[in-house]
Amino acid sequence: MALNKIRELDSDSVGITLPKDDMRVEGLIDENGELKGDHHVHIRHVDDGEWTLELMDDIMR
């Protein structure tokens, strides 16, 4: 099991790094390791210490 550190981004948010290999499998990273396009993820708090991430195909603007 890989562990990822939670880090402070600014006074209002924190971030968790997602492995590029996982993002490549999802088709979000190109062959050069660069992010392809803009993407949005919906994060849900499920239970104590548990969240889900869902890649959103379409977002409301």
MOHUSUL-V453685 format. One line per field, one symbol per residue. burial: I if it has 9 or more other ideal C-beta (glycine too) atoms within 8 Angstrom, else O. Layout:
burial->???
This chain:
burial->OOOOOOOOOOOOOOOOOOOOOOIIOOOIIOOOOOOOOOOOOOOOOOOOOOOOOOIIOOOOO
